[in-house]
Amino acid sequence: MLVAAAVCPHPPLIVPELAGSAASELDPLRTACTEALRSLVRSRPDVIVVLGGAERSASYPADAAGTLRPWGVDVRVGRGDPVLPLSLTVGRWLLDHAELPGTVPAVRSEAVAFDAPPDECAALGAKISRVGDRVAVLAMGDGSARLTEKSPGYLRPAAAPYDEMLADALGNARVDRLAALDPVEAAGLWVAGRAAFQTLAAASIAEGGPGGLRGELLYKDAPYGVGYLVARWSAADAA
């Protein structure tokens, strides 16, 4: 059963070693991610599932390795040969550096294909909801990369209202809106997190809807022309 969730973006520059002298520019983002992750642990899950987009869907063992070497510096997580995609590598790095309180539960990693259709996201979300009695999900995903003229995908007028919609849906745990995201529209706006967000929604719906979970938006900005959103979902009576 899903008892909590956190949503974070996965820019390589969130890792200070890659950002260099510009590392401080993303300090507010790192702080928000840390706060969201600590909420996961406070929900007392027996497993945390790190979920993120990739070229193909795949499951990875708890100690699977990832590296940020393709983005400039060989910062690593896990053990062995690097196999994790960027989203899961950054997610594991965030978990390793959040100084989480208490005992960190078991961790699993699930990649969902960026172009996965809604029914595939729904099936994966249902699977994730059943991996433990108390499941927390760290969903890694970026918003649109077409918000400004300097964005990776250049400016698309529809990108800003789309990101506002995402911020509202993630910040208020609106699983109905996330479940209804259109893959074609998201792809046209370069929204890397669509499949991960839709899978997270499915994990909640699989347990009968959002139930007692409430959402809170902790961060919303586009410092490099890409929408970065941080949110947490927790029980309504959580401290």
KAJOBEL-V403989 format. One record per pair of residues at least 12 apart in sequence whose ideal C-beta (glycine too) atoms are under 8 Angstrom apart, sorted by the first residue. I is the first residue (numbers start at 1). J is the second residue. D is the distance in Angstrom with one decimal. If there is no record, write none. Layout:
i=I j=J d=D
i=I j=J d=D
//
This chain:
i=1 j=129 d=6.4
i=1 j=133 d=6.5
i=1 j=134 d=6.4
i=1 j=135 d=6.2
i=1 j=207 d=5.1
i=2 j=128 d=7.8
i=2 j=129 d=5.3
i=2 j=135 d=5.2
i=2 j=136 d=7.6
i=2 j=137 d=6.5
i=2 j=203 d=5.0
i=2 j=204 d=5.2
i=2 j=206 d=7.7
i=2 j=207 d=5.6
i=2 j=213 d=7.4
i=3 j=43 d=4.9
i=3 j=44 d=7.6
i=3 j=45 d=5.9
i=3 j=134 d=4.7
i=3 j=135 d=6.5
i=3 j=136 d=6.2
i=3 j=213 d=7.9
i=3 j=235 d=6.8
i=4 j=39 d=6.3
i=4 j=40 d=5.2
i=4 j=42 d=7.9
i=4 j=43 d=3.5
i=4 j=45 d=6.5
i=4 j=136 d=4.4
i=4 j=137 d=7.7
i=4 j=213 d=7.4
i=4 j=232 d=7.3
i=4 j=233 d=6.1
i=4 j=234 d=5.1
i=4 j=235 d=7.2
i=4 j=238 d=7.8
i=5 j=40 d=7.6
i=5 j=136 d=6.6
i=5 j=137 d=4.5
i=5 j=138 d=7.5
i=5 j=139 d=6.3
i=5 j=200 d=5.9
i=5 j=203 d=7.8
i=5 j=204 d=7.6
i=5 j=213 d=7.5
i=5 j=232 d=7.0
i=5 j=233 d=4.1
i=6 j=33 d=7.7
i=6 j=36 d=3.8
i=6 j=37 d=5.6
i=6 j=39 d=6.4
i=6 j=40 d=5.3
i=6 j=136 d=7.6
i=6 j=137 d=7.5
i=6 j=138 d=5.1
i=6 j=139 d=7.2
i=6 j=230 d=7.7
i=6 j=231 d=7.3
i=6 j=232 d=5.1
i=6 j=233 d=7.6
i=7 j=36 d=7.2
i=7 j=139 d=4.9
i=7 j=140 d=7.9
i=7 j=141 d=6.8
i=7 j=170 d=5.3
i=7 j=193 d=7.9
i=7 j=197 d=7.3
i=7 j=200 d=7.2
i=7 j=229 d=6.3
i=7 j=230 d=6.4
i=7 j=231 d=4.4
i=7 j=232 d=7.5
i=8 j=33 d=4.6
i=8 j=36 d=6.3
i=8 j=37 d=7.7
i=8 j=90 d=7.9
i=8 j=91 d=7.1
i=8 j=94 d=6.2
i=8 j=138 d=6.8
i=8 j=139 d=7.6
i=8 j=140 d=5.8
i=8 j=230 d=5.5
i=9 j=29 d=7.4
i=9 j=140 d=7.2
i=9 j=141 d=6.8
i=9 j=142 d=4.7
i=9 j=143 d=7.5
i=9 j=193 d=7.4
i=9 j=226 d=7.6
i=9 j=227 d=7.8
i=9 j=228 d=4.1
i=9 j=229 d=6.6
i=9 j=230 d=7.3
i=10 j=52 d=6.3
i=10 j=86 d=5.9
i=10 j=87 d=4.4
i=10 j=90 d=4.0
i=10 j=91 d=6.8
i=10 j=140 d=4.6
i=10 j=141 d=7.2
i=10 j=142 d=6.5
i=10 j=192 d=7.8
i=11 j=26 d=7.6
i=11 j=90 d=7.6
i=11 j=142 d=7.1
i=11 j=224 d=7.1
i=11 j=226 d=6.8
i=11 j=228 d=6.9
i=12 j=68 d=5.5
i=12 j=71 d=3.8
i=12 j=72 d=7.3
i=12 j=86 d=6.9
i=12 j=90 d=7.1
i=13 j=26 d=6.2
i=13 j=224 d=7.4
i=14 j=26 d=5.7
i=14 j=29 d=6.3
i=14 j=30 d=6.2
i=14 j=33 d=7.4
i=14 j=90 d=6.3
i=14 j=93 d=8.0
i=14 j=94 d=7.5
i=15 j=68 d=6.1
i=15 j=73 d=7.6
i=15 j=75 d=5.5
i=15 j=90 d=7.2
i=15 j=93 d=6.0
i=17 j=68 d=8.0
i=17 j=73 d=4.8
i=17 j=75 d=5.3
i=18 j=68 d=6.1
i=18 j=71 d=5.9
i=18 j=72 d=5.3
i=18 j=73 d=5.2
i=18 j=75 d=6.9
i=25 j=223 d=6.1
i=26 j=223 d=6.8
i=28 j=219 d=6.6
i=28 j=221 d=7.6
i=29 j=219 d=5.8
i=29 j=221 d=7.2
i=29 j=223 d=7.7
i=29 j=228 d=5.9
i=29 j=230 d=6.9
i=32 j=218 d=4.2
i=32 j=219 d=3.7
i=32 j=230 d=4.1
i=33 j=94 d=5.4
i=33 j=98 d=7.4
i=33 j=219 d=7.8
i=33 j=230 d=5.7
i=34 j=94 d=7.6
i=34 j=98 d=4.7
i=34 j=99 d=7.5
i=35 j=218 d=5.9
i=35 j=232 d=7.5
i=36 j=218 d=5.8
i=36 j=230 d=5.5
i=36 j=231 d=6.9
i=36 j=232 d=4.4
i=37 j=94 d=6.2
i=37 j=95 d=6.4
i=37 j=98 d=4.3
i=37 j=100 d=6.4
i=37 j=138 d=6.8
i=38 j=98 d=6.5
i=38 j=100 d=6.0
i=38 j=101 d=6.3
i=39 j=232 d=4.5
i=39 j=234 d=5.4
i=39 j=238 d=7.4
i=40 j=100 d=8.0
i=40 j=136 d=4.3
i=40 j=138 d=6.6
i=40 j=232 d=7.7
i=41 j=100 d=4.7
i=41 j=101 d=5.8
i=41 j=102 d=6.0
i=41 j=104 d=6.6
i=41 j=105 d=7.7
i=41 j=136 d=7.9
i=42 j=101 d=7.2
i=42 j=234 d=7.7
i=42 j=238 d=6.7
i=42 j=239 d=6.9
i=43 j=134 d=7.2
i=43 j=136 d=5.6
i=43 j=234 d=6.1
i=43 j=235 d=6.8
i=43 j=238 d=6.7
i=44 j=134 d=6.3
i=45 j=105 d=5.3
i=45 j=132 d=6.9
i=45 j=134 d=4.6
i=45 j=135 d=6.0
i=45 j=136 d=3.8
i=46 j=105 d=5.5
i=46 j=106 d=7.0
i=46 j=132 d=4.5
i=46 j=133 d=5.8
i=46 j=134 d=5.0
i=46 j=135 d=7.7
i=47 j=105 d=5.6
i=47 j=106 d=4.8
i=47 j=107 d=7.3
i=47 j=108 d=6.2
i=47 j=131 d=5.6
i=47 j=132 d=3.9
i=47 j=134 d=7.7
i=47 j=135 d=5.7
i=47 j=136 d=7.4
i=48 j=95 d=7.3
i=48 j=104 d=7.6
i=48 j=105 d=5.7
i=48 j=106 d=7.3
i=48 j=107 d=5.0
i=48 j=108 d=7.4
i=48 j=135 d=8.0
i=48 j=136 d=4.9
i=48 j=137 d=7.4
i=48 j=138 d=6.1
i=49 j=107 d=7.8
i=49 j=108 d=4.9
i=49 j=109 d=7.5
i=49 j=110 d=5.8
i=49 j=128 d=5.2
i=49 j=131 d=6.4
i=49 j=135 d=6.3
i=49 j=136 d=7.3
i=49 j=137 d=5.0
i=49 j=138 d=7.2
i=50 j=88 d=5.6
i=50 j=91 d=4.1
i=50 j=92 d=6.2
i=50 j=95 d=7.1
i=50 j=107 d=6.4
i=50 j=108 d=7.1
i=50 j=109 d=4.7
i=50 j=110 d=7.2
i=50 j=138 d=4.9
i=50 j=140 d=6.9
i=51 j=91 d=7.9
i=51 j=109 d=7.9
i=51 j=110 d=5.1
i=51 j=111 d=7.9
i=51 j=112 d=6.7
i=51 j=128 d=6.9
i=51 j=137 d=5.6
i=51 j=138 d=6.8
i=51 j=139 d=4.9
i=51 j=140 d=6.7
i=51 j=196 d=5.4
i=51 j=199 d=6.0
i=51 j=200 d=6.6
i=52 j=85 d=6.7
i=52 j=86 d=7.8
i=52 j=87 d=2.7
i=52 j=88 d=4.8
i=52 j=90 d=7.8
i=52 j=91 d=5.7
i=52 j=109 d=8.0
i=52 j=110 d=7.9
i=52 j=111 d=6.1
i=52 j=112 d=7.5
i=52 j=139 d=7.3
i=52 j=140 d=3.6
i=52 j=141 d=6.8
i=52 j=196 d=5.6
i=53 j=85 d=7.5
i=53 j=87 d=5.3
i=53 j=111 d=7.1
i=53 j=112 d=6.0
i=53 j=113 d=7.3
i=53 j=114 d=4.7
i=53 j=140 d=7.4
i=53 j=141 d=6.2
i=53 j=192 d=5.6
i=53 j=193 d=6.5
i=53 j=194 d=7.8
i=53 j=195 d=5.3
i=53 j=196 d=5.2
i=54 j=85 d=3.7
i=54 j=86 d=7.9
i=54 j=87 d=6.5
i=54 j=88 d=7.3
i=54 j=111 d=3.8
i=54 j=112 d=7.1
i=54 j=113 d=6.5
i=54 j=114 d=7.0
i=55 j=85 d=7.1
i=55 j=113 d=6.8
i=55 j=114 d=6.9
i=56 j=111 d=7.2
i=56 j=113 d=5.2
i=57 j=110 d=7.9
i=57 j=111 d=5.8
i=57 j=112 d=5.2
i=57 j=113 d=4.7
i=57 j=116 d=6.2
i=57 j=120 d=7.1
i=57 j=124 d=7.0
i=58 j=110 d=7.8
i=58 j=111 d=4.8
i=59 j=108 d=7.4
i=59 j=109 d=7.3
i=59 j=110 d=5.6
i=59 j=111 d=7.7
i=60 j=83 d=6.6
i=60 j=84 d=6.2
i=60 j=88 d=6.9
i=60 j=108 d=7.7
i=60 j=109 d=4.1
i=60 j=110 d=7.5
i=60 j=111 d=7.2
i=61 j=109 d=7.9
i=62 j=106 d=6.4
i=62 j=107 d=5.3
i=62 j=108 d=6.4
i=62 j=109 d=7.6
i=63 j=78 d=5.3
i=63 j=79 d=4.8
i=63 j=80 d=7.3
i=64 j=78 d=5.1
i=64 j=80 d=7.4
i=64 j=83 d=5.6
i=64 j=84 d=5.5
i=64 j=88 d=7.9
i=64 j=109 d=6.0
i=65 j=77 d=6.5
i=65 j=78 d=3.5
i=65 j=79 d=5.6
i=65 j=80 d=4.9
i=65 j=81 d=6.3
i=65 j=82 d=4.8
i=65 j=83 d=6.4
i=65 j=84 d=6.6
i=66 j=78 d=6.0
i=66 j=82 d=5.2
i=66 j=83 d=7.1
i=66 j=84 d=3.1
i=66 j=85 d=7.4
i=66 j=86 d=7.8
i=66 j=88 d=6.2
i=66 j=89 d=3.0
i=66 j=92 d=6.3
i=66 j=93 d=8.0
i=67 j=82 d=4.0
i=67 j=89 d=6.8
i=68 j=86 d=7.7
i=68 j=89 d=6.3
i=68 j=90 d=7.9
i=68 j=93 d=7.9
i=69 j=82 d=7.7
i=71 j=86 d=7.6
i=75 j=93 d=7.0
i=77 j=89 d=5.8
i=77 j=92 d=4.1
i=77 j=93 d=5.3
i=77 j=96 d=6.1
i=78 j=92 d=6.4
i=84 j=109 d=6.5
i=84 j=111 d=7.9
i=85 j=111 d=5.5
i=87 j=111 d=7.3
i=87 j=140 d=4.2
i=87 j=141 d=7.1
i=87 j=192 d=7.8
i=87 j=196 d=7.2
i=88 j=109 d=4.9
i=88 j=111 d=6.0
i=88 j=140 d=6.9
i=90 j=140 d=6.3
i=91 j=109 d=7.5
i=91 j=138 d=5.4
i=91 j=140 d=4.5
i=92 j=107 d=7.5
i=92 j=109 d=7.1
i=94 j=138 d=7.5
i=95 j=107 d=6.7
i=95 j=138 d=7.0
i=105 j=136 d=7.7
i=106 j=132 d=7.9
i=108 j=131 d=6.4
i=110 j=124 d=6.7
i=110 j=128 d=6.4
i=110 j=199 d=7.9
i=112 j=124 d=5.7
i=112 j=195 d=4.6
i=112 j=196 d=5.9
i=112 j=199 d=5.2
i=113 j=195 d=6.4
i=114 j=187 d=7.9
i=114 j=192 d=6.5
i=114 j=194 d=7.6
i=114 j=195 d=5.8
i=115 j=183 d=6.5
i=115 j=187 d=7.0
i=115 j=195 d=7.4
i=116 j=183 d=7.8
i=116 j=195 d=4.6
i=116 j=198 d=8.0
i=116 j=199 d=7.8
i=117 j=183 d=6.4
i=118 j=179 d=7.2
i=118 j=181 d=7.7
i=118 j=183 d=7.0
i=118 j=198 d=6.1
i=121 j=195 d=5.6
i=121 j=198 d=4.1
i=121 j=199 d=4.4
i=121 j=202 d=5.6
i=122 j=179 d=7.6
i=122 j=198 d=7.7
i=122 j=199 d=7.9
i=122 j=202 d=4.3
i=122 j=205 d=7.7
i=123 j=202 d=7.7
i=124 j=199 d=5.0
i=124 j=202 d=7.0
i=125 j=198 d=7.6
i=125 j=199 d=4.6
i=125 j=200 d=6.8
i=125 j=201 d=6.8
i=125 j=202 d=2.5
i=125 j=203 d=4.0
i=125 j=204 d=7.7
i=125 j=205 d=7.1
i=125 j=206 d=5.9
i=126 j=202 d=6.1
i=126 j=203 d=7.2
i=126 j=206 d=4.1
i=128 j=199 d=7.1
i=128 j=203 d=4.7
i=129 j=203 d=4.5
i=129 j=204 d=7.6
i=129 j=206 d=4.3
i=129 j=207 d=5.5
i=130 j=206 d=7.6
i=135 j=203 d=7.3
i=137 j=200 d=5.7
i=137 j=203 d=5.9
i=139 j=193 d=7.6
i=139 j=196 d=4.9
i=139 j=197 d=6.5
i=139 j=199 d=7.4
i=139 j=200 d=4.3
i=140 j=193 d=7.4
i=140 j=196 d=6.1
i=141 j=192 d=6.1
i=141 j=193 d=2.0
i=141 j=194 d=7.3
i=141 j=195 d=7.9
i=141 j=196 d=4.1
i=141 j=197 d=5.5
i=142 j=191 d=7.2
i=142 j=192 d=4.3
i=142 j=193 d=5.2
i=142 j=226 d=5.5
i=142 j=227 d=6.4
i=142 j=228 d=6.6
i=143 j=162 d=7.7
i=143 j=163 d=4.5
i=143 j=166 d=5.5
i=143 j=167 d=7.9
i=143 j=191 d=6.0
i=143 j=193 d=6.5
i=143 j=222 d=7.5
i=143 j=226 d=6.9
i=143 j=227 d=2.4
i=143 j=228 d=6.8
i=143 j=229 d=5.6
i=144 j=156 d=7.4
i=144 j=159 d=4.0
i=144 j=160 d=7.8
i=144 j=162 d=5.7
i=144 j=163 d=5.2
i=144 j=189 d=4.5
i=144 j=190 d=5.9
i=144 j=191 d=5.2
i=144 j=226 d=7.3
i=144 j=227 d=5.0
i=145 j=189 d=7.9
i=145 j=190 d=3.9
i=145 j=191 d=7.7
i=145 j=192 d=7.0
i=145 j=225 d=6.8
i=145 j=226 d=4.5
i=145 j=227 d=7.6
i=146 j=159 d=4.3
i=146 j=189 d=5.5
i=146 j=190 d=5.2
i=147 j=159 d=4.9
i=147 j=160 d=6.0
i=147 j=163 d=6.7
i=147 j=222 d=4.8
i=147 j=225 d=5.4
i=147 j=226 d=7.0
i=147 j=227 d=6.0
i=148 j=222 d=7.0
i=148 j=225 d=4.3
i=149 j=225 d=8.0
i=150 j=224 d=7.8
i=150 j=225 d=4.9
i=151 j=190 d=7.8
i=151 j=222 d=7.8
i=151 j=224 d=7.8
i=151 j=225 d=3.2
i=151 j=226 d=6.4
i=152 j=190 d=6.8
i=152 j=225 d=6.8
i=152 j=226 d=6.7
i=153 j=189 d=7.8
i=153 j=190 d=4.1
i=156 j=188 d=7.6
i=156 j=189 d=5.9
i=158 j=189 d=6.3
i=159 j=189 d=5.1
i=159 j=190 d=7.9
i=159 j=227 d=7.7
i=162 j=185 d=7.6
i=162 j=189 d=5.5
i=162 j=191 d=7.0
i=163 j=220 d=7.9
i=163 j=222 d=7.5
i=163 j=227 d=4.2
i=163 j=229 d=7.6
i=165 j=177 d=7.0
i=166 j=191 d=7.6
i=166 j=193 d=7.8
i=166 j=197 d=7.2
i=166 j=227 d=7.1
i=166 j=229 d=6.2
i=167 j=217 d=5.9
i=167 j=220 d=5.0
i=167 j=229 d=5.6
i=169 j=197 d=7.7
i=170 j=197 d=7.0
i=170 j=215 d=6.5
i=170 j=217 d=6.6
i=170 j=229 d=5.7
i=170 j=231 d=4.2
i=171 j=215 d=5.2
i=171 j=216 d=6.4
i=171 j=217 d=3.0
i=171 j=229 d=7.9
i=171 j=231 d=5.3
i=172 j=214 d=7.9
i=172 j=215 d=4.7
i=172 j=217 d=7.9
i=173 j=204 d=7.4
i=173 j=210 d=5.1
i=173 j=213 d=5.3
i=173 j=214 d=6.1
i=173 j=215 d=3.4
i=173 j=233 d=4.9
i=174 j=215 d=7.5
i=175 j=201 d=4.1
i=175 j=204 d=4.8
i=175 j=205 d=5.6
i=175 j=209 d=6.9
i=175 j=210 d=5.4
i=176 j=201 d=7.8
i=178 j=197 d=5.0
i=178 j=198 d=5.8
i=178 j=200 d=6.9
i=178 j=201 d=3.7
i=179 j=198 d=6.2
i=179 j=201 d=4.5
i=179 j=202 d=6.6
i=179 j=205 d=6.3
i=181 j=194 d=5.3
i=181 j=197 d=6.6
i=181 j=198 d=5.4
i=183 j=195 d=7.7
i=191 j=227 d=7.9
i=204 j=233 d=7.7
i=210 j=233 d=7.9
i=212 j=235 d=5.0
i=212 j=236 d=4.9
i=212 j=237 d=7.2
i=213 j=233 d=4.6
i=213 j=234 d=6.6
i=213 j=235 d=6.4
i=213 j=236 d=7.4
i=214 j=233 d=6.9
i=214 j=234 d=6.6
i=214 j=235 d=7.6
i=214 j=236 d=5.0
i=215 j=231 d=5.8
i=215 j=232 d=7.3
i=215 j=233 d=5.1
i=216 j=231 d=6.4
i=216 j=232 d=5.4
i=216 j=233 d=7.9
i=216 j=234 d=7.6
i=217 j=229 d=7.1
i=217 j=230 d=7.4
i=217 j=231 d=5.1
i=218 j=230 d=4.5
i=218 j=231 d=6.2
i=218 j=232 d=6.4
//
